Amino acid sequence: MGIFVFLPLVLPLTAWPIARLGEQRLDPRAATVLLTTVAAVMALCSTVCLALLMVVGTAQLPGNPLPDGWSDPEVRESVPRHEIAGKAAIPALLAVLIGSARALSHHRRVRGRAHEALRGLPGSEVAVLPDPQPYAYALPGGPRDRIVVSTGMLAQLTSRERRALFAHERAHLRARHHRYLLLAQLAARANPFLLPLRTAVTYTAERWADEEAAQTVGSRRTVARAIGAAALVSRGTPAPTFAGLASPGPLPRRVAALLGPPPVTSTWPSLFTTAGLAMWTAAAGAVLSATFSANSALTLLFLLYAATPL
């Protein structure tokens, strides 16, 4: 197997082109689903690889509880520099587990505090807080999904812009965008090479909600004005988005996209265009990367299984 055992750790680099092209060329909904799936699969393969490397590299240490067969020379020879790689995998795997646990804990803590702050308010879909600071965000979970908005934000928007704002936040809740963002964040914690995919998912989820809001209010320009106005009045005001999971994304790009033509409804561009050729090439590379990653991890797993005594 040789050096190919390390492929799951570095092959996420090949997903960078599809992250860039996906957010530029794909329909926002398709891009969000695709990029989140690619990130989750590659993160899983990367984590399994680290666990197997740790096992192979430490199985020969005296006093360990692992099966004796796992320290056989045939198993160790399957991993180049097994002693160094195995010991280096220990802190790396611990960092992945601790980082993921902290991300989940932070996610639950922020959502819990946000729901606790709404206790005592009417149980309507929209919770209006008497706060001069302008902010608005979608809050999933709890007794029910809610949209939280301050009086400071409402005072700065026209009636049509308020409708666009609420439509945007409802789109987030309806499509469960916080789940995509959480998966992308956990994937980036598992492998830092997946950070560009997390950034891309943040942007495409916002664009998905923008387009849903534009269909609801019947005007892309109104949604663009609402986004621009909300960004201007809330500048410098920290506000949780999806319970603290992500920022609102690159606002100038979102406004520019809304002022342009609507995205193509087809999932993939044609292969016979420049953009289509680039998109299909990047997608093929990402699929091959995930396949090679899974194959390397499974090969090492089967080696350990074969060396396990009955």
N, C-alpha and C positions, 0 to 999 in steps of 0.2 A: 504493500500500500504506500509506503514511503511518505514523501512530503505531501502527498495528496490528502493525508489525514488532517492537515491544517487548512484545507480549502474552506470549510464552513466558517472559519474565523475571518477570512479576508475577502471572500467572494461577495459580501454585501457591497463592496466598492463598485461592482458592476451594475448595481441598481441605481446609481446616481443619474445616469442619462435618462432612465425612464421616469425618475422623479421630476426632472426638469421638463422633459417633453410632455409628461402626463398633465402637469398643471397648466401647461401652455396650450396643448392641442386637444386634449380629451374633454368630453363633457364632464363638468365638475362631479356629478354623481358617480360616473364610471371611474373617474380618476381616484376619488376617495376610496372606493371599494377596492380597486386594483392595488393601489399603493399600500393600503393597510394590510391587505392579504400578503403581499410580497414581503413587507416588513415583518409580519408575524411569523411567517414560515422561516425566513432567514434567521430571525432571532432564536427560534426554537432549535434549529439545526446548530447554531453557534453555541447555545447553552449546553446541548447534549454533547457536543464535541468537547467542550471544556470539562464536563463531568467525566467523560471517558478518558481523556488525557490525564486527568488527576488520578483516576483509578490505576491506569497503566504505570504511571510514574511513581506511585507510592505503594504499589502492591508488594514490592520486594522489601519494604522496610520491616524490620523485626517488630513483632508484637501487634501488627495490624490485624483487624478482624476479617480481612478479605480472603477469599479462597486461595489456596496455595497455587493452583493452576494459573492464576492471573499474573503470577510473577515468572512464568516460564519464559525462557529466552525467545521462543518463537513469538510470543505476544509482545515482548519488549522491543524486539527487532522491527516490529511493524510500525513503530513510532520513532522517527529520527530524533536523536538526543533525548531519549525518553526520560532520563533523570532530570534534565533541565526543564524540559517541557512539562513534565508531570508536576514538579514543584512550583513552576511558575503558574500552572493552571489553578493551584489552590487559592492564592489571593485573588486571582482574576474571577474565579467562580464565586468566591465569597463577596466580592464587590458587586457582581451581578445580582446575587440573592439579596444582599442588603439594600442595594439601590432600588430593586423592584419592590421590596417590602416597604421601604420608605415612601416610594411613589404612591403605592396603594394606601398606605396609612395617611399620607397627606391628602389624597383624594377624598377619603372617607371623612377625615377631620374637617376639612373645609366645607364639604357638603353638609355635614352635621351642624356646624356652627351657623351656616347660612339658613338652614331650616329652623334652627333654634331662634334665630333673630326674627323670624316671621311668626313665631308663636304669639297668639293673641290677636293677630290680624284676621280679617274675614277670609274664609277659605275659598276665595274666588281664584280664577286662573291667573289674574294679574294682581300682584301685590305692589301697592304704591307706598313707598316709604317717605315720610316727611323729612327730607334731607335736601339742603340747598346744593350739595355736591351732585353734579350730573353724571349718572351712570344707568346702565340697563344691562341685564344679562338673563340668560336662561338657566333655570335651576331644576335639574332632573331629580327624580327620586323622592323620598319622603312619602307622606300621605298621598300627594299628587304632584305632578310636574307643574311648575309655576314660572311665570315671567316676573322678574323683579325690576322695578323702575323707580327712580327717585322723582320727587316733585321738581327738583332742579332740572332734570332732563326734560320732563314734559313741558316745562315752561319755555324751553328754548326751541321747541319744534312746532311746526304747523300741524293742523289736523291730518292732512294727507301724509306728512312725514311721520306722525305718530302711528298711523295705520301701517305704513311700510315697516317701521321699527318692530311693531308687534308681530307682523307677518314674518319677519326675519327670525325673530326669537321662537315663534311657533314652529317654523321649519326645522330649527335645531332640535327641538324637543320631539317633533313628530318622527324625524329620521334617526333619532338616537345618536346624534353626532358625538356625544360625549364618550360613547363606547369606542368609536373609531379613534378618537384622540387618545384615549387611555391605552388602547392597544399599541398605537404608534409610539407613545411615550415609554411604555414598558419595553418595546423592541429596541428603542434607542438606549435604554439603560442596559439591556443585555449585550448590545454591541454598538459602540460609539460610531462605527461606520454607517449606521442607519439613521444618524441624526438628520441628514438631508431629507429622508423620507418622512420623518416626523414633521419637519418644517413644511414640506409639500402638502401633507395631509391637513395641517392646520389651515393652509391657504385654500385648498380645494373644498374643505368642509364649509368655510365661510362663503366661498363662491356658490356652492350648492344652495345654501340658505338665501343668498342674494337672488339667485334666479327663481327660487320658489316664491320669494316675496314679490318679485317683479310680476310673476304670473298671477299672484293673488290680487295685487292692487291694479294690475293692468298697465303699468307704466314703469319701464326700466329707469327713466330719468328721475322719477320721484324717489325710487329706492336709492339711486346714486346721490340725490340731494340729501336724503335722510342720513345716509352713511357719512357723507361729508360734514353735515351739520353736527351730528352726534360726535364725530371725531374732533371737531374744532372746540366744542363747548366742554368736552370731557378731557381735553389735553392735560396731562399731568395728574389726572385723578385715577388712582389705582382702583380697579373694580374686578371682581372675579368673573371670569368667562368660563362657562361650563364647570362651575365650582372650582375655579383655579387651575384648570388643566391647560389652557392655552390663551394666547393673546388674540386680538381681533384680526391679526394677519396684516399684510401690506395694504393699507387703505388706499393709497394712490392707484395701485394696480387694480384693486377691486372697483373703484370708481370708474377708471378708464375702461374696464371690461364692460361695465353696465352702460356706458355711453356709446359703446361700439355695438356691432351686430350680435344677436344672441348666439350662444354656442350651438354647434351642429348637434342635432339630436341623435345621430348615429353613434354607436359606441366607439367605433374605430374609424380613422380616416382611411381612404383608399390606398392600397399598396402602390398604386401607380402615380402617386404624387410624391413630391419631395418630403413633405411632412409625414405622409403615410409610411414611406420607406424608412425614414428615421425612427418613427414610432414602432413599427413592426420589428426592426432590427434591435432596438433597445429592449422591447418586450421579450424577444427570443433569447437575448443575452441574460435577462433576469430569470427566465424559466430554466435555462441551462444552469445558471448559477445555483438556483434552489435545488435542482436535480442532483448536481454534483455534490452539493453540501449534504443532502440527505443520504446519498450513496456512500460518502466517506464515513458519515456517522454510523450508518447501519453496518458497514463492513467491519468497523472496529467493534461494534456491539456483538456481531456474530463471532468474531474472534474470541472475545471474552466468554461468550456463551459456550463455544466449543471447548475452551480450556477449563470450564467449571466442572468439578467432579460431581458425579451423580450422588 
